[in-house]
Amino acid sequence: MPEKNRMTPKEYLAGLRKLFPEIRPYNEDDWDWTWSDEGYQFLEACDFGMAELTFQRVIAARPDDPDGFEGLAMVYKAIGHKREAVILIDEALRLAKKRFAQEYIDEEVLYEIAKNQRYIHEMEDESV
């Protein structure tokens, strides 16, 4: 997997495909719609390792869905890894705008992702 502080979303996704070779993107048998909810539950419980793993699986299964990117960005925000969080939240917003234009998500979802993007861009960088 590429070094996280220098990754592009495309490189990150390629690394996830190697990490989760059993997950085939867009294959319904390899996707569980509850993964995002589970990821947020782990995040709320401060189980950042499990939250990270869960959101990585969401991205591997649905690379065009902003939810996995936003969730993983929030994990990195919580642990103070701004560079990773910025890259991922920017990708989440890019995907959300695309899905909004296609009428797959509503304006409220787009607003929440944009709000999270502002918070992440304004945070102090605590990465080592």
N, C-alpha and C positions, 0 to 999 in steps of 0.2 A: 504494500500500500504506500502511496506517496507520502512524503513528510507532510503532516497536516497543515503546517503553517505556510506551505508553499503550494498547496493543491489548488486545482481548479475543480469545479463540480464534476466535470467529465472525468478527470483523473481519479477523483474520489470514488465515483461510481464504478470505475474499472477495478479499483482496489476492493470494493465491496463484492463485486462479482467473483473475485478470487477468494475472498473470505467466506462467501456463502455460495459455493458452486451448486448446491442443491436447490437454490431458489432461482427459478426461471422467470424473468420479468414478464408481467402480464398474464401469467399462467394462474388461473383461478385455483388450481390445486395447491399452489405454493404460496397462497396469500390468505391471511386471516384478518378480516376487517377489524378485529378487536386489538390488533397489535398497537395501533396508535393510542387507544385508550389505556392499554397496559403500560405503554411508554410514559404517558403522563402520570399514571399512578406511581410508577417507580420514581419519576422526577419529584413528585410531591412528597414522597417518602424519603427523599434525599438518597436513594439508591442509584447513584449516578452511573455506575458500571452497568447495571441491568437496563437502565433507561437508554444509555448509549447503544447497547447491543440491540435493544428492541427497535429503536428508531433506525439503526443501520439496516435491519431486516426490512423495515417498511420501505426505505429508499431502494434497496435491492429488488424488492418485489414490484414497486410502483415508482419508478424513477421520474415519472412526469407529474406526480402528485406532490403538492407543496407541503403536505402534512408531515412527512418524514423529515424533510429538510428543516422545517420550522422547529419541530420537536428536538432534533439533534442540536440545532442552534441554541435552543433554550437550555439544553444540558450543558453545552460548552460555556454559555453565559453564566450559569450557576456555579461552575467551577473556575471561572475567571479566565477562560481561554478565548480572548476577544477575537484574535485573528481567525480562528476556525469558525467561531460564531458568526462573524461578519460574512464570510464566504457563503456559509450555509443559509443564513437568513436572506441574503441578497438573492440566492437561487430560489428560495421559497417564494419571495415576492415576485420574481420574474415568472415563475410557473403559475402563481396565483393570478397575476394579471392576464396571462394567456388563457387560463381556465375561466376567468371572469368574462373575457371577451367572447368565449365560446358558450357562455351561460351555464357553466358547470358548477360554479360557486357563486354565492351571493355577495353583495357589497359589504356586509358585516364581516365576513371572513377575510376579505381583502383588507379592510380597515384594520382588523386585529393583527394581521401579519405586518402591515405597514407600521403600526404602533410598536410592535416588537422589534422591528428593524431599527426604528429611531432609538429605542432604549439600548439596543446592542451597540449601535454606532457611537452612542454617547458614553458607554461604560469605560471604566479605567481598564487598561490592559494589565492583567496580573500573570500572564503567561511567563513561564520560566524559559 
